[in-house]
Amino acid sequence: MKMKRMLALCLSVLLLCGTAVFAGASGETAEAFVPVFRFVASSDTHVRESSDITANRIGKMLRTAYRMAESDKAYNRLDAVLVVGDLTDDGTSAEFEKFSEAMKPALRAETALLTVVAKNHDGYALSRGEIRNKCKALSGFDADFHVVLGGFHFIGLSASESALQHYDLGQLTWLKKQLDEAVKADPNKPVFVMHHEPTVETVYGSGVYDGWGVPYFGAILSKYPQVVEICGHSHYPVNDPRSVWQGDYTAINTGAVAYTEFTIDAYRAYHPADANDVANYWIIEIDAQNNLRLRGMDLNAEAVLCDYFMKNPANKANRDFSKAAQKKASVAPAFAASDAPDVKPCFGGCKVRVPAAATATGEPVTLYRLRVKDKLGGTVQKDWVLPQYYRADGTDEIVFDIAYLPKGTYTLIVTAETCYGKQSAPLTVTVTVDGNVGFAHIKDVFTKLFEDVKDFFVHLFW
């Protein structure tokens, strides 16, 4: 059995037992953390009329969350479920109804449903006013709301009434007023702000190049260290360390119930072959000292992907999840001393199988890179492989397929790295391949160049 499959099995058993792998900057333990409030943070269910897949995932998500809550002897409630936009795939009335039919039977009376609707998928078929009314019908709260649950403030914003704007000035003015009221009530508590698109240059997926961030909220939220912004839209995985961000305030990327995607180097909106099989969400808990426990969940495997402890984010001195702090804490992966690539030459290239690397802290290895060097030491090809760190039942197998090499002898250099660029010591191996020469090889060079350029523009304009 593969190492990660064994880990997934262990995580599932631990989940059912009510305990989990726990990591946090403060050294807190799962047993020491006693929640007083618990909620699900999710988004991008993309419910479709033509498919039951994501609708069924809604019920599975809630069943898992309730089971985890019930296994906690100290506090066994699930107080709220947040679904932060793109509830539907095409925004039709039938899809909103299907979302309701999936959510309502799975939701217990003690659990509040908080939803917002998005400009894009939710807004494809109906007017903004109509989708905001659909949102209110689902949750019982306005599409823009400020509710207090268990003494904690939740503020939500949906796409504006105007078809020309994501969010209008009136909403931003309203948001500031609500934040002032929440902080006045208790400045030492986190205030949860939910909307669909992340604020630009915060969590993974919100960068300018990624294309999923919006500029509307940063100037306001930066005045309130108490804010915990919860957003979706990008579909980037929850257990990538960059999916939790702290600066003047805190931001959390929800992942997606529907499918996953990534930005890797110059490739934005990169979808791995198993993208549609991946579903993420968070179970977030708060204790009496306003500290947070964040468990990133693999919905389909019903397993914990990551488990973080965050000291009370309302205190601006608590910023263990800032980019600088996380980058400093990141450690280089390592291969086992006996590890070596398995190389099988073929005409014009080779297939390279690489053993999995790991970090001493459990930080995920998020990329493997390969460089191919000729006899003169020049790099003739580069490639990368995305490991399945984003799923609890992912394979450990890392495979590179190298093609379009001319006849010759080459050195292959493989490194593993974390999302903050910490690289392992390289694995190297020499291989001799048979391949084209002369004009036939020149044709191969232009063929590969065309494929690379086409692939780049597909991801650039996705």
N, C-alpha and C positions, 0 to 999 in steps of 0.2 A: 504494500500500500504506500502511495506517495506521502511524503512528509506533510504536505499541506492538507491532504485528505484526512490524515490522522489528526492534525490540528483541528480541522473542521468538526470531526466527530467529537473530540474532547470539548470544544467550545459548545457544541449542541448539548452535550451532557451537562456541562456546567450551567448552561442557560436554563435547562429544565430544573436544575437544583437550586437556582436562584443566586448563583455566584458567577463571577467572571474574571478573566484576566484584567488586571487593573494597572494603569500607568498614570502618573501625574507628577508635576514638577515639585509638589510639596511632600511627596512620599506618603500621602494618604493611602489608606487601604480600603477595599470594598466593605470589609466588616465594620470599619470605623465610621463610614459614611451613613448617616441616618436621614433619609429624606423626609421632608414635610410636604412636598408637592412633586408631582410627576406628570410629564406630558410627552406626547409624540410630536416630533417636528418632521413634516414630510412635504413633498411637492411633486408636481409633474406626473400626476397619475395618467394623464392623456387617455381617458376612457373613450373607447370607440364604439360606435353602433355595430360595426362588423366583426368585433372580436371581444371575447370575454376575459382575455389574459390579464389586463391591468385591473379590471373590475374585480376579478377574483383575488388579485394581490392585495386589494384594500382589506378584504375580510381576513386574509392571512396575516397581514401586518397587525391588525387589531387583536387577533387571537393570541399572537405571540406577545404583544405588549401586555395584555391582561394576564397571561400566564406568568410573565416575569413579575408583574406587580403582585400577584397573589402569592408568589413564592417568597416575598419579602415579609418577614415576621414583624418588622418594625413599622412598616407602612405599606399597605397592600392595595392602595387606590391608584387608578389611572384617572387623572383629573381633567385632562384636555387632550384633544387631537387637533393639531394645526396642519392644514393643507394649503401651501403657500403658492397658489396659482397654477395655471395650466391643468385645471381639473379635467378638462376635456381635450380631445385632439382636434376637433373641427368646430367646437362651440355651438353645436345644434341643441335644440330643446331636448331631443331624444337622448343625446349624450349626457346632458345635465341630469335628466331623469334616471339614466342608467347609473350615474355616479351616486345619486341618492339611494337607489335601490341596493347598491353594493355597501354603502356606508351605514345607513340607518339601522338595518337589522343587526349589524355587528357592534353597534355603539350602545353602551349601557347608559342608564338614566343619570348616573353620577358623573358622566364624562361629557364635558362641553365640546362642541365642534366649532372651531374657528377657521373660517375660510376667507381667502381673497381671490379675486379673479384677475386675469392678466390681459394685457393689450393684445398679445399675439394669438395663441391657439384658442383661448376662451372667446376671443372677439372675432373669429373668422366669419360666423354665420349671422349673428344677431347684433343689434345696436348696443352701444355701451350701456345705455339705460337698461336694456333688457337683460344683459348679463349681470349687471349689478343687482337687479331684482331677483335673478336666479340665485345669486350668492346669498341674499337675505333669506330667501325661502329655504335654503339648505340649512343655515346655521341658526336662524332666528335673530341674528344681529345684522346691523347695517353693513353695507359693503365696505365702508370706512367705519371702524368701531374703536371704542376704548372701553374695555371691560376689566373688572377686577375679579380674579379668581384666587381663592386661598390667600388673599392679601397681596397678590402679585399683579402688576399692571400689564395688560396685553393690548397693544395698539396695532391695528391693521389698516392698510391702505390698498384699495383695488384700483384698477385702471380708471382714469377720470371719465366723466360724462362726455367729454369732447373727443370725437374720433381723430382729432388732429394732435392730441397730446397724450403722453403717457400719464403724467400727473400734473395738475394745474396749480396755479399760485394759491388758490383758495385751499387746496388740500395741504400744501406745504405750511401755510399759515396755521391751519387747523392742527397739523402735526406738532408744531412748536408749542401751541397752547396745551395740547394733551400731555406733552413731555413735561412742561412746567408744572402741571397739576400733579402728575405722578411723582415727580421728584419732591415737590412740596409735601406730599403725603408721607414720604419716607425716602430721604436721599441715600440711605444705606442699602436699599434693595435694588436688584437688577430690574430694568424695565425692558420688556420684550416688544420689539417693533418688527412686524412682519409685512413684507410686500414681495412681489414676484422676482424682480430683477435685482441682483446684488449691486451694491454701490461700487463704482469703478475703482480698481486697484486696491481691493481688499482681499477677499477669499480667492482660492484657486478657481479660475474661470472668469474672473471679473477684470482681468487685465485689458488694456487698450487693444492689444493684438488679439486676445481671445474673442473679444467682440460682444460679450454677454453683459457687461456692466453698464450702469446708467449713472449720470452725474447729479441727479436731483437732490439726494439726501445728505451727502457727505458734509456740506457746510453746516447743516443743522445738527446732525447727530454728533459731530465733533465737539459740540458744546456740552454734551451729556455723557460723562464717563459711565453712567449707569446703564446705558443702552446696550442691549444684546440684539443685534439685527439678525433676523432669520429669513433667508431668501433661497430661492431655487434657480430655475431657468437654465443654468449651464449644464446640468446633469453630471457634473464632475464628481468623482467618488468621495464619500464621506471620510474614508480612512486615509486619504492622502493628507499628510500633516498640514498642507496649505489650506485645507478646507475649514480650518478654524483660525481666525485672524484677530489680533488685537493691536489697536493703536490708541487714538483718543477714546475709542469705544470698542466694542467687541462685535464681530460678525461671524456667522456660522452658515456654511453652505449645506443645504439639506440633501444633496444628491438628487436622485429621482426614483420614483416607483416604476417608471416605464422602461428606461434604458440608460446606458451610461456613455460618456464620451470624454475626450481629453484634448489638451494642447501638448504637443511634443515637439520641441525645437520650432521649426517653421510650419508645423502642421497644426492648424486649429480645427476643432470639430472632428478630431480623429475618432473613428468608430472601429473598435476591434471586432473580430469576427463574431464574438459572443455578446456584443453590446446589448442586444434585445433580451438576453437571458439574465441580465444584471439589474438588481433593484436595491436601493439604499434608503434608509431613513435614520433618524435619531430617536433614542429615548433619553430625555433630559430630566434630571432630578435636581431639586434644590433642598439644601438642609437649613437648619434653624439659624446658621451663621451666614446664610445667603451664598454659600459656596455651591458650585455646580458639578454634577457628574454627567458626563456626556458619553453615551454609548452609541457608537455608530454601528448600524445593523445591516447584515446581509439578509434581506427579506426572504429570498427563496430558500436559503439554507437555514433560516431561523437561527442565526448565529451572530455572535458579537465580533465585529471586525476590529474595533478599537475602543478603548475605554480610558477616558481622560478625566482628571480632576482639575477643576479651575477654581482658584481662590476667588472670593467675592469680586466680581468684575466691577461693581459700583465704586470700589476703591481704585483710583487710577494708578496707584502704586503696584497693583497686581496685574502684571502684563507678561506672564510666563509664556503666553502664546503669541507674542509679537514676532514678526518675521525675524528680527535680529536675534531674539532669544532662542527661537526654534532652530535657526541656522547654526547658532553656536552650539546647541545641544546635539545637533545631527552628528552621527558617527559614520565612518567609512565602513562599507560592507566588507566581508572577507569570504573567500572560498576556502574550503577545507584543504589541508596541506596535500592531500592525495588527489585532489581534483585535477582533471585535465580535459580539454575539449575532445570530443569524439568526431573525427573528420572523415568523411567519405567523399573522395574526389569523383567528379563526373565531367563529361566533356564541357569545357568552358567554365568550370566552376567547381563547387563542392557544397555539401550539406554539413553544417557544423552543429553538433549538439553540445550544449554547455550545462554543467551541473549548476544547481541553484546556489547563490550566495546568501548570506544572512548578516544582520547586524547584531552586536552584543546586546543592544537595548530593545530589540524587537521592532525598531523602526523599519518600515517596509522598504524593500529594494524596489525602486519604481522604474528602472530602465537598465537594459544591457546594451553595451555598444561594442561594435566590431570594426577594427581597422585592418585592411589588407595591404601589406607592403611588399613591393617587389625586391629583387636582389640588391638594388641600389639604395634601398631604404626609403623610397618614395611611396606615399600613400596613393594607391590606385583605386580603392573603393572604401566607402564607409557604409555602415548599416546600423540599425538599432532594432531591438525587440522589446515590446511592452510585456512584462510578466503579469500573471493574473493575480497580483497582490490585492486587487479590488474585489475579490470574491473569496469566501471562506473555503470553498471546495475547489479552488483553482489548481491547475497542474503545476508541477515544478519544472516541467520540460521547457527549455529555452532552445529554439532552433533558428539558425540563420541559413538562408538559401542564397548562395553567392553564384552569380551568373555573369556571362560576357567577359570572362578573363581570357587573355591570350595564353598560348602555351608557355609554361614556365614554372618556376618555383617561387613560392610566396610564404611570408610569415603572417600568421593570423594573430591578432592581439585582441583579447576580450576583457572588458572591464564591467563591473556592476556599479550602479550608483544610486544614491538616494535622491529625493526630489530637490534637495538643496545642493546637489552637485558633488557630494562627498563620494569619491571613487575608491574602489578596491584596488589592491595590487593586481596587475594584469595576469591573465593566463595566456601563454603563447604556445603556438605549435606551427610547425613548418609543413607545407603540403606542396606536392608537385601535380600539376594538372595538365591535361592535354586540351588544346583549344585552337581556335582560329588564329591565323596570322595574316599579315598583309592587308589587302583590300577587304577581305572577309571580316577581319577584326575591326577595321574602320567602320564598316557597316554596323557591327555590334555596338561600337561606341555611340554612334548616332541614335541607334535604337534605344539604348538605355537612357541617353540624355532626353529623348522625347518622352519616355515613360516617366522619368523623374519630374520633368517640367509639367506634364499633364497632371501628375499626382499632386504637385505643389499647388497648382491653381484650383484643383477640385477642393482642397482643404482650405485654401485662402478665401474662396467665395462661397463656401457652404452656407 
